[in-house]
């Protein structure tokens, strides 16, 4: 150990009346806490065990091993932690005569030959230096030898070698650690001790532990490449530049197309009406419309008026819609007359407004562009405020996509989903075409694959769950596309390998990563890497990492390579913060000591670690936030809404399953015996979007608690799907077959034909699978949208029977017409024409439609 560090350790031990061993072990336990993110540690230590006079002169090893249980809870500093260690050590020393194997037997710990039963790490201390020897004319000097075996995963022995000299033996299991890792741990231990001695009351989990050379390397690896982007412009200004190509198609939806000139005129009309309603700089405008042409007109109109758009799904409960409008401070709403009933006391502007007068610019690059609401742990969603320059950083000066007029990019995601920012503005600010696809089509992989071919799409962005579904069901769906971007969850290497091996991959695969607060994308790993690193920062983005226990007042702390820590993002013009929540904004957006003055770091809550190759590896979350089929979900929000029910005493919500089977399960303690799961489901449906409603709700007498008084979620009993439902058996052959397909898909023994598919554990992607399997089994074409509107198996079976009857009627009518004779030739012509319709050009179709009729048979 460095001499000056040893001197300071001696001084600290004297000043705080603890042993040198306690001070060094406190620092070592802090190191373990930083590597493991655990605050309850068991460390073994060797004791001489020669307390009896009879053993004083006994030759050989009489050493025993004591397990020390160390408590690092409550963010102690070195002073407090060393005191805790000393108390634990003194209490344990009273039992040093108890053989370790006797203790293991008494605790009835399961034996495993690969590891020590009580601890995997040891820290021991020789209480005095071993002197050199001189006898019989010979001089003896101490040398350190090793038998090449490791007694535990990690075993550190401190040996005093002089007044201010300590030698450390750092023994490690080579099956777990390599030499570089072990040497790095030693350097981290010295750096952590150095920082702790300099500020012994600072919590040890906030202390820096990187040597200067490693800190420089980490900061360099976290720095994204700086590329110019129009940081001084607004979205409306950049759109104004592409309107110079007025006849180019800006937008298509179903069979409707709008040129840039037409879109500009309609957006100007909406902007003029909004300006009259008082909309200006940083004023929110609710956009209460489903995906389509009118929605895009509303978004652009709000921006042209100088305001910030707030996309709201019209299918949300009215109460939630009104709350979002009030919370955002919306001054007006763009919607249809049929949807205006859910709006109270606000001016309404219709997207087909006719006044085309332009409005003067009022916003700037630091003005708000939009507010998007995400799930919040308090029971209410939180609005993320994003500025114009943040959006422009996303779609300019980047290398993950070839932006330009040739791009035809889908708008397939929920508009209130932050990734829709890319969908809207990547094409519209570069002169490309935005191709809107209806939600019910997106949820059906078969229909989605057909639609992107029909629209001649070049680039699409999907949730990872939907991407996996499409690749599984339609392996060649993305063949010929320039790029496919997917994110929201970690990619599946197995699906990617299958796609790449099949030869139907697009030109580029990008698994994007980034929270709403960092404007959609912070790192863009190339999917063909087939691993879990967050591989490259987007241009002009810098990444950083702090220990998992991060204090908002000290973000400068950087974790070491190999240690898990909290992922932080420094984005030029990242989100401004949360609407009406200055405290939460200050907690999550903290000063960046390594950036320019005024810059901030956003604490994402994601757990990562630096790999030896310099890449960041995603490990999970520091909180309970999860992604379910691409949606950001805070289980605490659902639990809070459950407890708002007057007959609920307590509630908690957990996440079960993996991948596409991930679902929410609510556990509720009722105040009244008559309360049912169905009542609670109705309560949630009236207040939450569909993706936040648990697949199962379980009524319990009490919630199990840990020794610390928190809900013990591991002790909650598993919830069976549709646990509270009385199953109705199939009544027809069609219902029987549909129920069998559904049960197999959900992984349950049976599903009642009057069951609600969602309450039985289903979701939209499983619904698309079920409809596809039913259509294949019966040879019919039932639309997914029909089942989503009426999600009972009996209704799906009825739709199958209706489709079968319609097909039979059509066949009978055709046979009758053919048998009549005169129309046979025409029927063959019509059949050939319809079969080859996709191969005809627009001019050829127009010519056929304009041909005069030549006979009554036509």
PyMOL commands that set and color helices and strands:
alter all, ss='L'
color gray80, all
select helices_A, chain A and resi 3-16+20-36+53-55+78-93+100-107+179-198+204-206+212-222+235-242+260-276+293-304+318-328+337-342+388-395+420-428+439-442+445-454+464-473+493-501+516-518+527-529+582-588+635-643+659-661+677-685+690-692+713-715+733-746+764-778+784-789+793-820+824-835+837-839+842-849
alter helices_A, ss='H'
color red, helices_A
select strands_A, chain A and resi 40-47+64-71+121-126+133-135+138-140+154-162+165-172+249-253+256-259+284-288+308-312+332-335+347-349+368-374+382-387+408-411+433-436+459-463+483-487+508-513+523-526+533-534+541-547+564-571+577-578+589-591+600-610+616-621+626-628+631-633+648-656+663-670+696-700
alter strands_A, ss='S'
color yellow, strands_A
deselect
rebuild
show_as cartoon
